[in-house]
Amino acid sequence: MSKKNYHLLITLLFVALTGCSAMQKLSEKHDPQNTVNRTKIAQNWQASLPHGGNHAHLAQFWQQFDDAVLLELIEAAQNESATLASAQSRIAQARAARTQANAALLPMVDGTASASRSVQQPATSIDIGQPGQGGQSSGGEPINTAQVGAQASWELDIFGANRRAYTASQAQEKAAKAGWHEARVAVAAEVANSYFNQRFCTLQAKVLEADAISRAESLRLTEIAVGAGFSVPANSHLAKASLADAQQQLKAQLAQCNAEVKVLVALTNVNEPTLRERLQTQPFTPNPNGSLFALNEMPASVIAQRPDIYAAEADLVTAAADIQTTYASSLPKVSLNGSIGWMWLSGGGFGTTDGKTWSLGPISITFPIYHPGVKEASLAKSEAKYVESAAIYRSKVRIAVKEVEQALVNLHSTDLRRPDIETAINGYQAAFNATQTKVNAGFANLIELEEQRRILIAAQTNAINNQKLRMQSWVSLYRAAGGGWDKTALSDIGTKP
């Protein structure tokens, strides 16, 4: 080896060692796992956990409502959801990126094929490859050439940047699959909330309808009493006003229920007459008071079940890989090229011959010499992106904890309020019945009866709203707990939440 080549080799070796050392320092400084481990999560939930239930029930959450219409609407919405279609598209994009990143680690091989026919003037002598032999074509005679072969090129991943990019692409593909599960859960939760809004709206409408019927009967009795001279005309006017008020409340409630049907149609693309028929024929019973699933007592375990948190971790991995790839762009790149093939040659004066062709090289080394400020600016940009990804990850963790805590608070509140609401309804119903008896006997007036009626309706409305809040709180808790998603089953895209 010449002295000049020796110095070149020593220089390249020094650059390689320096680059590897710098890459290792960058890897330690921007380590996604360290960022995850340093993110603070409380040791215990501050809100009360639901009693009873089973952890396994989270995966069969929707089946526990025992509502065929709800299940049908969720499936229809997921089949029609643009959000899910976008998630599926992101999976395909991530898979393509992962394939490209993997290809960068391997040699690229291309096939070649060529054929030509030429005439040379004047006559030329052509060596056909046999020692001591040669051939000469007479001028003007054609020469036929055909060749097939394969060419390969390979950029050596000396500093490991391509391997890190491939790892990041794998994480992004898994994150895209997790995003698909998150989209399914989000669509299901949206449909369920709209469905419960419509169902409980209908229950409230039935309360108002019964109230309007009762007020109509009060008006009938009052008009009889006024006609017989046992009551003043003012009571008849009051009874008419009371009935009109009840009827307008009922009409407003029915309009709200119809609006909720429109929402379900938009979400599911189910034919509206068909949907209305299913809603009318399928009885609706609010879910029993028991727990639908048990929540892990460790917040960190619950947060780890959320696909959006997993995706945020994947963004950290990608941002860290981008830093190393950016730094590696300022280091030497070594590429190896080669080819192998077979050639056929025929022409006047030497007949036909064939043989192998191959080449190895060149081995090329490229490195930046003068790019003023580009390396520093690009590296600063990549590091700032990592800091941003880390901040987003911590923010998502805090939001996840908040969502679980809020769902727990609302769920616990409905459990605490239910006995008081039931006691209030029973008491107000008894008071209303007593006042009704007094009015019929002439010992009380309609003003007292209407006051008792309004109090009773308010209590019944509170009971319905509390039931609705409870069911929607379970849905919120289901979504906040990850919707039964398990990152060990990322390959099973077809699993429903």
C-alpha positions in Angstrom: 0.0 0.0 0.0 1.4 3.4 -1.0 2.0 6.0 1.6 -0.6 8.2 0.1 -3.3 5.5 0.3 -2.2 4.7 3.8 -2.8 8.3 5.0 -6.2 8.3 3.3 -7.2 5.1 5.0 -6.1 6.4 8.4 -8.1 9.7 7.8 -11.2 7.8 6.8 -10.9 5.5 9.9 -10.5 8.5 12.1 -13.6 10.2 10.6 -15.6 7.0 11.0 -14.7 6.6 14.7 -15.4 10.3 15.4 -18.8 9.9 13.6 -19.7 6.8 15.5 -18.9 8.5 18.8 -20.9 11.5 18.0 -23.9 9.4 16.9 -23.7 7.5 20.2 -23.8 10.8 22.1 -26.8 12.0 20.1 -28.5 8.7 20.8 -28.0 9.1 24.5 -29.0 12.7 24.6 -32.2 12.2 22.7 -33.4 8.8 23.9 -37.2 8.3 23.5 -37.3 5.7 26.3 -35.7 8.2 28.7 -38.3 10.8 27.8 -41.1 8.3 28.4 -39.6 7.2 31.8 -39.2 10.8 32.9 -42.8 11.7 32.2 -44.5 12.0 35.5 -47.7 10.0 36.1 -49.5 9.8 39.4 -49.2 6.5 41.3 -53.0 6.3 41.9 -56.2 7.7 40.6 -57.5 10.7 42.5 -61.1 9.9 41.6 -63.1 6.9 42.9 -62.9 3.7 40.8 -66.1 1.9 39.8 -66.8 -1.1 42.0 -67.0 -4.6 40.6 -66.6 -5.4 36.9 -63.9 -7.3 35.2 -60.8 -6.2 33.2 -61.8 -8.6 30.4 -65.1 -6.8 30.0 -63.4 -3.8 28.4 -62.9 -5.8 25.2 -66.6 -6.7 25.0 -67.8 -3.3 26.2 -70.6 -2.7 23.6 -72.0 -6.2 23.9 -72.8 -5.6 27.6 -75.5 -3.0 26.7 -77.5 -5.9 25.1 -78.8 -3.5 22.5 -78.9 -4.9 18.9 -79.7 -1.5 17.4 -76.7 0.1 19.0 -74.4 -2.6 17.7 -75.9 -2.3 14.2 -75.4 1.4 14.2 -71.8 1.2 15.4 -70.9 -1.3 12.7 -72.6 0.8 10.0 -70.8 4.0 11.1 -67.4 2.3 11.1 -68.0 1.0 7.6 -68.9 4.5 6.4 -66.5 6.5 8.4 -64.1 8.8 6.5 -62.0 8.9 9.7 -61.4 5.2 9.4 -60.7 5.4 5.7 -58.0 8.0 6.4 -56.6 5.8 9.1 -56.4 2.9 6.7 -54.6 5.2 4.2 -52.1 6.2 6.8 -51.3 2.5 7.5 -50.6 2.0 3.8 -48.4 5.1 3.7 -46.5 3.9 6.8 -46.1 0.5 5.3 -44.6 1.9 2.1 -42.2 4.1 4.1 -41.1 1.1 6.1 -40.5 -0.9 2.9 -38.4 2.0 1.6 -36.4 2.3 4.8 -35.7 -1.5 4.7 -34.6 -1.3 1.1 -32.0 1.3 2.0 -30.3 -1.3 4.2 -29.9 -3.8 1.3 -28.3 -3.7 -2.1 -30.3 -2.4 -5.0 -30.3 -4.8 -8.0 -31.6 -3.9 -11.5 -31.8 -6.0 -14.6 -30.5 -4.8 -17.9 -31.0 -6.0 -21.4 -29.7 -4.5 -24.7 -29.3 -5.4 -28.3 -27.8 -3.6 -31.3 -26.9 -4.0 -34.9 -24.2 -1.8 -36.5 -22.0 -1.4 -39.5 -18.5 0.0 -39.3 -16.4 1.6 -42.1 -13.6 0.8 -42.8 -13.1 -2.8 -41.7 -12.1 -3.3 -38.1 -10.5 -6.2 -36.3 -12.4 -7.5 -33.3 -10.9 -9.8 -30.7 -13.3 -12.6 -30.0 -11.7 -13.5 -26.7 -9.7 -16.6 -27.6 -5.9 -16.4 -27.1 -4.0 -16.2 -30.3 -7.1 -15.8 -32.3 -8.8 -12.8 -33.8 -11.5 -12.0 -36.3 -11.8 -9.3 -38.9 -15.1 -8.1 -40.3 -15.1 -6.9 -43.8 -16.1 -3.3 -44.2 -19.8 -2.7 -44.5 -20.9 -6.0 -42.9 -23.2 -5.8 -39.9 -22.2 -6.6 -36.4 -25.0 -7.9 -34.0 -24.6 -7.5 -30.2 -26.9 -8.6 -27.4 -26.4 -8.5 -23.7 -28.3 -9.3 -20.5 -27.1 -8.7 -17.0 -27.7 -7.4 -13.5 -26.4 -4.3 -11.8 -26.1 -3.8 -8.1 -25.4 -0.8 -5.9 -25.1 -0.7 -2.1 -24.6 2.2 0.2 -22.9 0.8 3.3 -24.7 1.9 6.5 -21.4 2.5 8.4 -22.9 4.9 11.0 -26.2 3.1 11.5 -28.4 6.0 10.4 -30.4 3.8 7.9 -30.9 1.2 10.6 -32.3 3.8 13.0 -34.6 5.2 10.2 -35.9 1.7 9.6 -36.6 1.2 13.3 -38.5 4.6 13.2 -40.5 3.5 10.2 -41.5 0.3 11.9 -42.7 2.3 14.9 -44.7 4.6 12.6 -46.4 1.7 10.9 -47.4 0.3 14.3 -48.5 3.7 15.4 -50.7 4.0 12.2 -52.3 0.6 13.1 -52.9 1.9 16.6 -54.4 5.0 15.1 -56.8 2.8 13.2 -58.0 1.2 16.5 -58.3 4.7 18.0 -60.5 5.8 15.1 -62.8 2.8 15.5 -63.2 3.6 19.2 -63.8 7.3 18.5 -66.5 6.5 15.9 -68.2 4.0 18.1 -68.2 6.4 21.0 -69.7 9.2 18.9 -72.4 6.9 17.6 -73.2 5.6 21.1 -73.5 9.1 22.5 -75.8 10.2 19.7 -77.8 7.0 20.1 -78.2 7.6 23.9 -79.1 11.2 23.3 -82.0 10.1 21.0 -83.1 7.3 23.3 -83.2 9.4 26.5 -84.8 12.2 24.5 -87.6 9.9 23.7 -87.9 8.9 27.3 -88.2 12.5 28.3 -90.8 13.0 25.6 -92.9 10.2 27.1 -92.8 12.0 30.5 -93.9 15.3 28.9 -96.6 13.4 26.9 -98.0 11.9 30.0 -97.9 15.3 31.7 -99.8 16.8 28.8 -102.5 14.1 29.0 -102.8 14.7 32.7 -103.2 18.5 32.2 -105.8 17.9 29.5 -107.8 15.8 32.0 -107.4 18.6 34.6 -108.8 21.1 32.1 -111.8 18.8 31.3 -112.6 18.4 35.0 -112.1 22.2 35.6 -114.5 23.1 32.8 -117.1 20.8 34.2 -116.7 22.4 37.6 -116.9 25.9 36.2 -120.0 25.0 34.2 -121.7 23.7 37.3 -120.8 26.8 39.2 -118.4 25.0 41.6 -115.3 26.8 40.3 -114.5 30.3 39.1 -113.8 30.9 35.4 -110.2 32.0 36.2 -109.4 28.3 37.0 -110.5 27.3 33.5 -108.1 29.9 32.0 -105.3 28.7 34.2 -105.9 25.0 33.2 -105.9 26.0 29.5 -102.6 27.9 29.8 -101.1 25.0 31.7 -102.1 22.5 28.9 -100.7 24.8 26.2 -97.4 25.1 28.1 -97.2 21.3 28.4 -97.9 20.9 24.7 -95.3 23.3 23.5 -92.7 21.6 25.8 -93.6 18.3 24.2 -93.3 19.6 20.7 -89.9 21.1 21.4 -88.8 17.8 22.9 -90.0 15.8 19.9 -88.1 18.2 17.6 -84.9 17.6 19.5 -85.5 13.8 19.2 -86.0 14.1 15.5 -82.8 16.1 15.2 -80.9 13.3 17.0 -82.2 10.9 14.4 -80.8 13.0 11.7 -77.4 12.9 13.4 -77.5 9.1 13.5 -78.4 9.0 9.8 -75.5 11.2 8.9 -73.1 9.0 11.0 -74.3 5.7 9.8 -75.7 6.3 6.3 -78.7 4.1 7.4 -81.9 4.8 5.6 -84.0 7.1 7.8 -87.3 5.3 7.6 -85.5 2.0 8.4 -83.7 3.6 11.3 -87.0 5.0 12.7 -88.6 1.7 12.4 -85.7 0.0 14.3 -85.9 2.6 17.0 -89.6 2.1 17.5 -89.6 -1.7 17.4 -86.5 -2.2 19.6 -87.3 -1.5 23.2 -84.7 0.5 25.1 -83.8 -0.2 28.7 -81.2 1.9 30.4 -78.1 -0.1 31.4 -78.3 -1.6 34.9 -76.4 0.0 37.7 -73.5 -2.5 37.9 -70.0 -1.9 36.6 -69.3 -2.6 32.9 -65.6 -3.2 33.4 -62.9 -2.8 36.0 -60.2 -0.1 35.6 -56.6 -0.9 36.5 -55.6 0.9 39.7 -52.3 2.0 38.2 -52.6 5.1 36.0 -49.4 4.2 34.1 -50.9 0.8 33.0 -54.1 2.4 31.8 -52.3 5.1 29.9 -50.1 2.5 28.2 -53.3 1.0 26.8 -54.1 4.1 24.8 -53.2 4.0 21.1 -52.7 7.8 20.9 -50.0 7.6 23.6 -48.4 4.7 21.7 -48.4 6.9 18.5 -46.8 9.8 20.5 -44.0 7.4 21.5 -43.5 6.5 17.9 -43.2 10.2 17.0 -40.4 10.4 19.6 -38.6 7.5 18.0 -39.0 9.1 14.6 -37.7 12.5 15.8 -34.7 10.8 17.4 -33.9 8.9 14.2 -34.2 12.1 12.2 -31.5 13.7 14.4 -29.1 10.9 13.7 -29.9 10.8 10.0 -29.4 14.6 9.8 -26.0 14.3 11.5 -25.0 11.3 9.3 -25.6 13.4 6.2 -22.5 15.3 7.1 -20.4 12.1 7.3 -18.7 10.2 4.5 -20.8 7.8 2.5 -19.4 4.6 1.0 -21.1 3.0 -2.0 -20.2 -0.2 -3.7 -21.3 -1.0 -7.3 -21.0 -4.1 -9.4 -22.5 -5.9 -12.4 -22.6 -9.4 -14.0 -24.0 -10.5 -17.3 -23.8 -12.4 -20.5 -23.0 -11.1 -24.0 -23.6 -12.5 -27.5 -21.7 -11.1 -30.5 -22.1 -12.1 -34.1 -20.9 -10.6 -37.4 -19.2 -11.2 -40.7 -15.7 -12.4 -40.6 -15.7 -14.0 -37.1 -19.0 -15.9 -36.8 -20.7 -16.0 -33.4 -19.3 -15.9 -29.9 -20.6 -15.3 -26.3 -19.2 -15.0 -22.8 -19.6 -13.6 -19.3 -19.1 -10.0 -18.4 -18.7 -8.7 -14.9 -17.3 -5.7 -13.0 -16.7 -4.9 -9.4 -16.6 -1.2 -8.5 -16.1 1.5 -8.3 -16.1 1.8 -4.6 -17.0 5.5 -4.1 -16.6 7.6 -1.1 -18.5 11.0 -0.9 -18.3 13.5 1.8 -19.4 17.2 2.1 -16.6 19.7 1.9 -18.2 23.1 2.1 -21.9 23.7 3.0 -21.8 26.8 5.1 -24.1 26.5 8.1 -26.3 23.8 6.6 -25.2 21.0 8.9 -25.7 23.1 12.1 -29.0 24.5 11.0 -30.4 21.1 9.9 -29.3 19.5 13.2 -30.8 22.3 15.3 -34.0 21.9 13.4 -34.1 18.1 14.1 -33.3 18.6 17.8 -36.0 21.3 18.1 -38.4 18.8 16.5 -37.5 16.2 19.1 -38.1 18.7 21.9 -41.5 19.5 20.4 -42.4 15.8 20.1 -41.4 15.2 23.8 -43.6 18.1 24.9 -46.5 16.8 22.8 -46.0 13.4 24.4 -46.1 14.8 27.9 -49.1 16.9 27.1 -51.0 13.8 25.7 -50.2 11.9 28.8 -51.6 14.7 31.0 -54.7 14.9 28.8 -55.2 11.1 29.0 -55.0 11.2 32.8 -57.5 14.1 32.8 -60.0 12.3 30.6 -59.9 9.2 32.8 -60.3 11.3 35.9 -63.2 13.3 34.5 -65.0 10.1 33.4 -64.5 8.6 36.9 -65.8 11.8 38.6 -68.9 11.9 36.4 -69.6 8.2 36.8 -69.2 8.4 40.6 -71.4 11.4 40.7 -74.2 9.6 39.0 -74.0 6.7 41.5 -74.1 9.1 44.4 -77.0 11.1 43.1 -79.2 8.2 42.1 -80.6 7.3 45.6 -81.4 11.0 46.3 -83.1 11.4 42.9 -85.2 8.3 43.5 -86.2 9.5 47.0 -87.1 12.9 45.6 -89.3 11.4 42.8 -91.1 9.2 45.3 -91.8 12.2 47.6 -92.9 14.6 44.9 -95.1 11.9 43.3 -96.8 11.4 46.7 -97.2 15.1 47.2 -98.7 15.5 43.7 -101.2 12.7 44.2 -102.3 14.2 47.5 -102.7 17.6 45.9 -104.7 16.1 43.0 -107.0 14.4 45.6 -107.5 17.8 47.3 -108.3 19.5 44.1 -110.9 16.9 43.2 -112.4 17.3 46.6 -112.4 21.1 46.4 -109.8 21.6 49.2 -107.0 22.9 46.9 -106.8 25.0 43.8 -105.1 24.3 40.4 -102.3 26.7 41.2 -101.1 24.4 43.9 -101.5 21.4 41.7 -99.5 22.9 38.8 -96.7 23.9 41.2 -96.5 20.2 42.4 -96.6 19.0 38.8 -93.6 21.2 37.8 -91.6 20.0 40.7 -92.4 16.3 39.9 -91.5 16.8 36.2 -88.2 18.4 37.1 -87.4 15.4 39.4 -88.3 12.9 36.6 -86.1 14.9 34.2 -83.2 14.8 36.6 -83.6 11.0 36.8 -83.5 10.6 33.0 -80.5 13.0 32.7 -78.6 11.2 35.4 -79.2 7.9 33.6 -78.0 9.4 30.4 -74.9 10.9 32.0 -74.1 7.6 33.6 -74.1 5.7 30.3 -72.2 8.5 28.5 -69.7 8.5 31.4 -69.1 4.8 30.8 -68.6 5.5 27.1 -66.1 8.2 28.0 -64.3 6.0 30.4 -64.1 3.2 27.8 -62.6 5.6 25.3 -60.2 7.1 27.9 -59.0 3.7 28.9 -58.0 2.9 25.3 -61.2 1.1 24.2 -59.7 -2.4 24.9 -56.8 -1.8 22.6 -53.7 -4.0 23.2 -50.4 -3.1 21.5 -49.4 -6.8 21.4 -52.1 -7.3 18.8 -51.1 -4.6 16.4 -51.1 -7.0 13.4 -54.8 -7.8 13.9 -56.2 -4.8 12.1 -59.6 -6.5 11.6 -60.5 -6.6 15.4 -63.4 -4.4 16.3 -63.2 -2.3 19.5 
